[in-house]
């Protein structure tokens, strides 16, 4: 049987999502070329596109599972060995002049998310690509044009250190298909929209973010628990801290633009705001001088949210990651969703036999177009869903985590998960972070759980449980609400089974 030439794929963007796409394509025999606007991302002097040195990523099941399907076990283990497990949130506050903190586990089964170093992840992926014979890496190449009917792209080749001339050298590259993994301000998407009728929605929420750093102690230890994502909720704004491998914490202030204007009005405004809204941060963890310097030095950046459909045009281009669906950072799913894009995309390409070298280039083009259409049909529902979930989770993180109703609901759902597993009950967070269930199916499942808990008979049971919890809480032994829920959960499980199974 005739053996036809291998496909050539051009990947725009050498971040984690683009690099993983290159590994998947190379493993299937494609000739892969990766083009990156910036210099080699393994070089510490390479300046990130948003001019911030953010190094923390929240790597969870979806992202790990997508990397696992690349069959690069040593690479994955290296990343995870240097990651820090975060078992839950640590909520900080102050009452009657006394600082307090309260842990909230993410999962009743002990599962956790990982605070991973961005450079460690990206470097591991790029090192794998460099060792792969059918992959070529091109840094300092800017996508300036694309013809997705003729399957050609043009890149400006920028030489580091040279003074830019009037005419930057440009090269023309041919391809069988192109994968755009070049971020929220994607050039790939921009050029694709000249050919495809793309429904496109871009939104900047009224929130800016600024990065801070909590240094290690003088003897090189973490100043607060390293196994939690720390949150100082402030209703309209919040401050969070994630652990880093060097025993520091990378922190982020999220607040409306108007609040940033107020903070910039005077040094005292910043210090007073932190003392009022984020007790225990300054001077306990960050000195006033460091806080002021970091606020003035580090950029105040916007948060963008993007939805679009389709994610492809014909058989020649498909966009993934932030290029297709930039999401707000409040579920820690931006990276994970992007990596999952690659797993889903290549599973669909495999299903359509796109990598079968026994079929002609013409038949392969037809198969690839069908696969890209199937990818758009499936994936847009899920990327729109995680976009919406990320917006909703901002409200929960900055305020909901302190509300008694949130704690009661969480306790009920986690206790059902632990003691009546046959119901398949899980919290929304567990479904998003610790499973590979489609995001759109997560929303449906959580909505159904909410409807079930809304029925009268079950509401009666829950009301009784809540009352018992309040009584116990006020009692001399200070019994937790959760222990009372556990003693009543079998009755609740019987009600649920009788009505909804």
SULWOLIN-V440568 format. One record per residue. SS is DSSP state (helix for helix, strand for strand, loop for the rest). OMEGA is omega in whole degrees, 0 to 359 (NA if undefined). Layout:
# SULWOLIN-V440568
ss=(SS & SS)
omega=(OMEGA & OMEGA)
This chain:
# SULWOLIN-V440568
ss=(loop & loop & loop & loop & loop & loop & loop & strand & strand & strand & strand & strand & loop & loop & loop & helix & helix & helix & helix & helix & helix & helix & helix & helix & helix & helix & helix & loop & loop & loop & strand & strand & strand & strand & strand & loop & loop & loop & loop & loop & loop & loop & loop & loop & loop & loop & loop & loop & loop & loop & loop & loop & loop & loop & loop & strand & strand & strand & strand & loop & helix & helix & helix & helix & helix & helix & helix & helix & loop & loop & loop & loop & helix & helix & helix & helix & helix & helix & helix & helix & helix & loop & loop & strand & strand & strand & loop & strand & strand & strand & strand & strand & strand & strand & strand & loop & loop & strand & strand & strand & strand & strand & strand & strand & strand & loop & loop & loop & loop & loop & loop & loop & strand & strand & strand & strand & strand & helix & helix & helix & helix & helix & helix & helix & helix & helix & helix & helix & helix & helix & loop & loop & loop & loop & strand & strand & strand & strand & loop & loop & strand & strand & strand & strand & strand & strand & strand & loop & loop & loop & loop & strand & strand & strand & strand & strand & strand & loop & loop & loop & loop & loop & loop & loop & loop & loop & loop & loop & loop & strand & strand & strand & strand & strand & loop & loop & strand & strand & strand & strand & loop & loop & loop & loop & loop & loop & helix & helix & helix & helix & helix & helix & loop & loop & loop & loop & loop & loop & strand & strand & strand & strand & strand & strand & strand & strand & strand & strand & strand & strand & strand & strand & strand & strand & loop & loop & loop & loop & loop & loop & loop & loop & loop & loop & loop & loop & loop & strand & strand & strand & strand & strand & strand & loop & loop & loop & loop & strand & strand & strand & strand & strand & strand & loop & loop & loop & loop & loop & strand & strand & strand & strand & strand & strand & strand & loop & helix & helix & helix & helix & helix & helix & helix & loop & loop & loop & helix & helix & helix & helix & helix & helix & helix & helix & helix & helix & helix & loop & loop & loop & loop & loop & loop & loop & loop & loop & loop & helix & helix & helix & helix & helix & helix & helix & helix & helix & helix & loop & loop & loop & strand & strand & strand & strand & strand & strand & strand & strand & strand & loop & loop & strand & strand & loop & loop & loop & strand & strand & strand & loop & loop & helix & helix & helix & helix & loop & loop & loop & helix & helix & helix & loop & loop & helix & helix & helix & helix & helix & helix & helix & helix & helix & helix & helix & helix & helix & helix & helix & helix & helix & helix & loop & loop & loop & loop & loop & loop & loop & loop & loop & helix & helix & helix & helix & helix & helix & helix & helix & helix & helix & helix & helix & helix & helix & helix & helix & helix & helix & helix & helix & helix & helix & helix & helix & helix & helix & helix & helix & helix & helix & helix & helix & helix & helix & helix & helix & helix & helix & loop & helix & helix & helix & loop & helix & helix & helix & helix & helix & helix & helix & helix & helix & helix & helix & helix & helix & helix & helix & helix & loop & helix & helix & helix & loop & loop & loop & loop & helix & helix & helix & helix & helix & helix & loop & loop & loop & loop & loop & helix & helix & helix & helix & helix & helix & helix & helix & helix & helix & helix & helix & helix & helix & helix & helix & loop & helix & helix & helix & helix & helix & helix & helix & helix & helix & helix & helix & helix & helix & helix & helix & helix & helix & helix & helix & loop & loop & loop & loop & loop & loop & helix & helix & helix & helix & helix & helix & helix & helix & helix & helix & helix & helix & helix & helix & helix & helix & helix & helix & helix & helix & loop)
omega=(183 & 175 & 184 & 182 & 178 & 176 & 172 & 179 & 173 & 179 & 180 & 182 & 182 & 172 & 183 & 183 & 178 & 180 & 178 & 177 & 179 & 178 & 179 & 183 & 180 & 180 & 180 & 173 & 179 & 168 & 192 & 171 & 182 & 181 & 183 & 180 & 183 & 173 & 180 & 186 & 177 & 179 & 182 & 181 & 179 & 184 & 177 & 184 & 180 & 174 & 174 & 183 & 178 & 185 & 186 & 173 & 175 & 184 & 182 & 191 & 184 & 180 & 180 & 180 & 178 & 177 & 179 & 181 & 174 & 179 & 176 & 190 & 181 & 178 & 182 & 182 & 179 & 179 & 183 & 179 & 181 & 178 & 180 & 180 & 175 & 187 & 180 & 176 & 170 & 182 & 182 & 177 & 179 & 176 & 179 & 177 & 182 & 177 & 176 & 173 & 183 & 181 & 173 & 181 & 177 & 193 & 180 & 181 & 175 & 179 & 186 & 172 & 187 & 171 & 185 & 178 & 183 & 183 & 178 & 180 & 183 & 180 & 180 & 179 & 181 & 177 & 177 & 180 & 182 & 179 & 184 & 190 & 183 & 177 & 174 & 180 & 178 & 178 & 181 & 177 & 183 & 176 & 182 & 181 & 178 & 173 & 186 & 169 & 178 & 180 & 177 & 177 & 180 & 181 & 170 & 179 & 183 & 181 & 181 & 176 & 180 & 176 & 182 & 178 & 179 & 183 & 178 & 180 & 182 & 178 & 176 & 183 & 175 & 181 & 169 & 173 & 182 & 175 & 178 & 179 & 190 & 165 & 187 & 180 & 191 & 171 & 178 & 179 & 181 & 181 & 177 & 182 & 174 & 184 & 183 & 174 & 188 & 167 & 190 & 180 & 178 & 182 & 169 & 178 & 182 & 179 & 172 & 176 & 179 & 185 & 176 & 180 & 170 & 184 & 173 & 174 & 181 & 179 & 171 & 180 & 174 & 179 & 177 & 185 & 180 & 187 & 177 & 166 & 187 & 181 & 168 & 184 & 183 & 178 & 179 & 181 & 178 & 177 & 181 & 180 & 177 & 183 & 177 & 185 & 181 & 178 & 173 & 173 & 171 & 187 & 179 & 172 & 174 & 182 & 176 & 181 & 180 & 178 & 176 & 177 & 178 & 182 & 181 & 186 & 178 & 178 & 182 & 179 & 180 & 182 & 179 & 180 & 180 & 180 & 182 & 190 & 183 & 185 & 179 & 179 & 183 & 13 & 188 & 185 & 177 & 180 & 178 & 181 & 180 & 180 & 181 & 181 & 181 & 179 & 181 & 186 & 184 & 183 & 174 & 194 & 179 & 176 & 184 & 176 & 184 & 169 & 173 & 177 & 4 & 176 & 184 & 167 & 177 & 179 & 193 & 184 & 173 & 180 & 185 & 178 & 182 & 177 & 182 & 188 & 175 & 181 & 176 & 191 & 194 & 171 & 182 & 186 & 182 & 178 & 183 & 178 & 179 & 177 & 178 & 174 & 185 & 177 & 182 & 181 & 185 & 172 & 179 & 176 & 177 & 181 & 180 & 175 & 183 & 184 & 177 & 184 & 180 & 181 & 185 & 177 & 180 & 179 & 179 & 177 & 178 & 180 & 181 & 178 & 178 & 179 & 179 & 179 & 178 & 178 & 178 & 183 & 182 & 194 & 182 & 178 & 183 & 180 & 174 & 181 & 181 & 174 & 180 & 180 & 181 & 176 & 182 & 184 & 176 & 179 & 180 & 184 & 187 & 181 & 186 & 183 & 180 & 188 & 178 & 181 & 177 & 181 & 180 & 180 & 180 & 180 & 179 & 184 & 180 & 179 & 174 & 180 & 184 & 191 & 178 & 185 & 181 & 179 & 183 & 184 & 176 & 174 & 177 & 181 & 180 & 180 & 182 & 191 & 187 & 176 & 175 & 176 & 180 & 181 & 180 & 177 & 175 & 181 & 180 & 181 & 181 & 178 & 180 & 177 & 178 & 178 & 180 & 181 & 180 & 182 & 188 & 184 & 181 & 177 & 178 & 178 & 181 & 178 & 178 & 178 & 181 & 179 & 178 & 179 & 180 & 179 & 181 & 181 & 181 & 182 & 185 & 183 & 177 & 180 & 182 & 176 & 184 & 181 & 177 & 177 & 182 & 181 & 182 & 193 & 180 & 176 & 179 & 178 & 178 & 179 & 180 & 181 & 184 & 186 & 193 & 177 & NA)
